[in-house]
Amino acid sequence: MLEFLTNIATYVLPFAIVLSVVVFFHEFGHFIVGRWCGVKVDAFSLGFGPELCAYVDRKGTRWRLAAFPLGGYVKFHGDANGASAPDRQSLESMPEAERSVTFAAQPVWKRAAIVFAGPAANFLLAIAIYGGLFATYGRVVLTPRIGAVVENGAGAAAGFKPGDLVVSIDGDPIDSFLKMQEIVSVATGKTLKFVVKRGDQTVDLTATPQLREIETLFGKTRIGMLGLQASDNPADSREERYGVLESFVLGAEETWTIVSRTSVYLGGLLTGRENADQLSGPIGIAQVSGQMAKAVGKVGVSPLVNLIAILSVSIGFLNLMPVPLLDGGHLMFFGIEAVRGKALPERAQEYAFRVGLAMVCTLMLFSTYNDIARLLRKIAGAGS
């Protein structure tokens, strides 16, 4: 019994907190823009399933906390459910004044704004988190100096030597080892042109990153690598502090970096360059949340807050995919409606949403399978 309670405290509670923060901001984006557009909101639910507690505000919105923290929804007036499917029978029986404050009665641009506001809120949350971290803690920057060159790696074949200072890649100035890694990681199979300072000389080198598999918090992934290690000389690192405005600009850049990496990964899945075993579901997120929560006492809240930012960007980005049932699917239908001058037939939308539901459920099952497989491999490895 004690072990069960410990596991809840270690994994379930951090997972519930992390996911609830991300979901709350996503749904709040829908909610607040809906309110601004004059739409009545019947319910704002954090979680699914049985209601644990609820509060009705002065505008009639029921704010509810549900038992299963695996998502949430905003139900607008006139909708049949939290997925914004219109309740046609109810809409037809409403007086005109009441119908005017429903989601379905809004012009297409307002509906699109309300739907887009959810993912946008996720991106803004990540920018705020990263901006706050940069403003509070700054960051340690490693200069792009090579400390060691791995034998038989792409960097060794290109002629890199310890002590080399990378000045530019393909004409773009390089001011940190991290920036160099970011460029190299997504350039598999592409030949990059380096300008390197070696002592008093400037040397031109060309290198093609090799695809390598690495272990991350969410499983294994494959990225481009040259086999170059950063210098561990204290003189090759510096601590940078930023003002508030600069911090949030850097926060936006960090958010865009995650979006870019996610896009590259999804593109790699479609082309067969990436494996799907990096996809994580609730179990994987719970494990990582627990690890970050346990580290709070040693390194502070930064890793846990950083995890919230990563998940927020990921959820915002994935929700923009043009898959029926997701926000991106709704936006796709609104775009078609704007071009046609009228919405698609209800039957076509209904079939599309069924396909979307099947796709989302399949993704959830597959990611959960990945989580369980990783967990079993970890247990087997610990026992061997």
N, C-alpha and C positions, 0 to 999 in steps of 0.2 A: 504493500500500500504506500509506504514511504517512497519507494522508487518510482511509483506511478505519479505521485504528487510532484516529485522532483523533476520528472520528465515534462510534466505540464508547465512547471515554472521555467524550465530551461528552454523548451522549444515552442510549446503551444502559445504561451502568453506573448513572447517576442514576435512570433509569426502573426498573431492576431493584431498586435499593435502596429507592426510595420505595414501589413496589408490594409488595415483599416485607415491609416493615415493617407495612403495612396488612393484608396477607393473614395474616401471622403472628399478629397480635393477634386477628383474626377467628377463625381456626382454634383459637387457644389458648383462646378463650372456650368453644368447643364442647368442647375437650379437658378443661379443668380442671373444668367443671361435670359432664361425663361421669364423670370420675374420682370427684368428690364423690358422685355418684349411684350409685356402685358398678358402673359399666360398664367392661368391659375394652376398652382401646384397642389395636388391632393395629398401626396406622400413623399417623404424623403426617408429611404430605408438604408441603414448601414448594416449589411448582412442579409441573409435569407433565412426563411424558416420561421419557427415560432417567435412571437414578439416577446422580448424580455421586459422592455419598458417603452413608454411613448409619451410624447408631449405634443399638444396641438397649439400652434401659435395663433396670433390674432387675425391672420389672413386665412386661417383654415387649413394650413399644411400640417399634416401629422408627421412628426419627426419620430422615427422608430428605430430601436436597436434590436436586432434579431439574433437568433442563437448561433447561426453559422456564419463566421466572418470570411466568407469566400467571395465577396463582391458586394453589390448594393444596387440601388436603382432610384430614379426619380420618376414618379407617376404624375403626369400632367392631366389636367381635367379633360375628360372625353376620351382618354386612352383606355384600352381594354386591359393593359398590363404595363409593367415597367419598361418594356421594349418599344414603347411608343406606337404600338399597333392600335389604330383607331377603333373605338367601339361604335360601329355604324348605327346599330339600333338605338343606342343611347343618344348619339348625336342628332339623329333624325327627330327624336322626341323632345329635344331641348328647345326652349324659347330662344329667339335670335340673340338676345343680350347675353345669355349664358353661353351659347355656342361661340360667340365672338372671343371668349377668353380661353377657348380650347386650343391645344397644340395644332390639331388638324385644320383649324380655320385660319391659321396664320399664312401670310404669303411665303413663297418658297425661300426667299432670302432670310427671313426670320427663322424658319425651321432649320435651315442650314447653319445659321449662326448658333442656335441653341445646341445643335448636335456637335458642331466643331468645338464648342466651348469646353467640353469634357476633356478631350486630349490636350487642348491648349492649356487648361489648368494644370495638367500633369507636367507639361514642359515648364510652366512658370514656377511650379513648386520646386522642380529640380534646379532651375536657375537661382531661385531664392536660397536653396540649401547650399549650393556650391558657392554662391556669392557670399553668404554668411560665413562659410568655412574659410574662404580666402581672406575676408575682412578680419576675421578673428585670429586665425592662426598663420596666415600667409602660407608659404610653401618653400620647401627646399628644392632648389634647381641644380641638377647635375649638368656641367658643361659637356658638350658632345665630344669629349676626349676619350679615346680608346685605351682601356686599361689592359685588356688581354684579347687575343685572337684565337678562337677555337680551331684546332687542327682539322684539316679536311673540310672546313666550312666554306660557305660562299665568300665570306670576307677574306679568308686566307687566300683563296684562289684569285681574288681580285687584287691582292697585293697590299692589303691593310697591314699596318704594323702598330704595336703598342706605342702609345705616345702621340699618335696621329690626332689632330683636331679637325673635325668635320666642319667645313665652312658653309657649304651649300649642297643641296641635292636637286638636280635638274633645274638649277638656277635659283631655287628658293633658299633664302638664308636660313641657317639652322642655329638656334641659340640654346638648345638644350638636348640632352641625350634622349629625353622622353619624346620630343618632337621627331627626332630621327627614327625612334622605334615606331611611332605612329605611322610614318610614311612607309617604312620598310614592311610593316606587318600586313599591309593591304596591297603590296606590290609584287605578289608571287608571280614569277614568270616574266616580269617586266624588268628590263635592263635600266638601271638607274645610273645617272652620271654624278659622281661626287667630286667636289673640290676640297682637298685636304691640305692643311698646313702641317708640314713635317719639318720641325726645326725652323730654319730660315727659308725653307723652300715651300713652294706651292705645287702640289701634285694633283693631277687629274686621274681619277680611277673610275672604272665601270664595274658594277656588280649586279647580279641577278639574285634576289632573295630566294631561298629554298623553303618549300613547305614543310613545316615541322609541327608536330602535335604537342600541345602543352596542357597541363592540368590547371583548371581555374576553379573558383568556388562553385560554379554551376556545372562542372564536369569538364570533359576534354574538348578542346577546340584546336583547329589548325590555323596557323598564321605564317606569314613570311618572316624568315630570319636570316641574318648574315653570319651569325656566330661571333658577334662582337660584344664585349663586355665593357661596361662603363669603368672609368678610372675610380679607384677608391681613395685617391689622394684628397685629403681635406681641402687642399687648395683648388680642387676642381668642383667644388660645390659651394653654393651660396644660398643664403636665406633671403627670400624676398617678401616684403610687406606691401600691401596695397591699400589704397583709399577705397571708399565705399563704391563709387561709380566704377572704378577700374575692376573691383572685385566682381561686380555683377556682369560686366562685360566678359570677364574670364569665366564666370559661371555660365553665360550663354554659349561661350566657345566649348566648354566642357560638355554641356548638354548636346551641342551639335556633334561633337566627337562620338558620343554614344549612339546618336541617331545614324551617323555615317557608318560606324562599325556594325550596327544592327542591319543596315541596308546591305552592306557587303556580305554579311553572314547569310542573310536570306537569299541574296543573289547566288552565293556559293551553293546553297541547298538546291536551288533550281538547276544549276549547271553541274551538280554532282561533285563540286570541289570540296564542299563541307559535309560533315556527317551530322545527322539529326540527333545524335546522342547528347548534344550540349543542351537541348531543350529541357527545361526544368518545369515541374508542376508544383503544387502546394507542398508536397513532402520536401522537395529540394529547397524551396524557399524557407520552409520551417527550419531545416537543418542550418542553413546559412544564417538565418535570423538568430538562432540559438547560439551559434559560434560568435557572432558579433556582439550579442548581449553579454556573453560570458567574458568578452574582452573589455567591456566597459570599465571594469575596476582597474585594469592595467593601463589601458591607453586612452580612456575617455570615451565619449559618445560619438566621436567623429566617424569611426567605421560603420556604426549602426545607422547614423544619419546618412552617410554616403550610400549605404544599401538602399535606403528609402528613395534617394534621388535616382539611383540606377533603375529600380523597379518602376518608379514613376515615369521615367522616360520610356522604358520598355512598354509599359501598359499604354501610355499615350500613343506611341508609335504603332503598336500592333492594332490598336483600336481604329487607326486610320486606314488599315488595309481594306480594300474594296470587297469585303466579304459580307453578304447579307447577314443581318443580325447585329453586326458590329457598327460602330459609328460611321466608319468608312463606307459600309454598304448603304446606310441611309443617305450619306452625301452623294453616293453614286446615283441613287434613285432620284434625289432632288436635282442633280445635274441633268438627268434624262428628262425630268419633268420640265425644267427650265427650257430645254431645247425643243421639246415636243409641244409645249404650251399646255400640257395636261399630264396627270400622273399615269403611270403604267396601270393596266387593268389589275384589279384586286387579286384575281386568280394568279396572275404572273408573279405578283409580289409575294403571295402566300407560298407558292412553290419555291421561290428564291429564298425565302426565309427558312423554309424547311431544309434546303440544301445547306444554307449557312449554319443552321443549328447542328446538322450532321457533321460539318467540317469542324466546328468549334468543339463538339463533344469528342470527335476523333483526336483532335490535337490535345485535348485534356487527358484522354486515356493514354495516348502515346507518351506524353511528358511524364505522367504518373508512372508508367512502365519504366521509363528511363530512371526516374528517382529510385524506384524499388531495386532496379538492376544495379545502380551505383551503390546503394546501401548494402546489398548482398555481397557485392565485390569487396566492399570495405570490411565487412564482417569476416569474409573468407580470408582476406589479407591479414587481418589482425589475428586470426586463429592459426595461421600457418607459421 
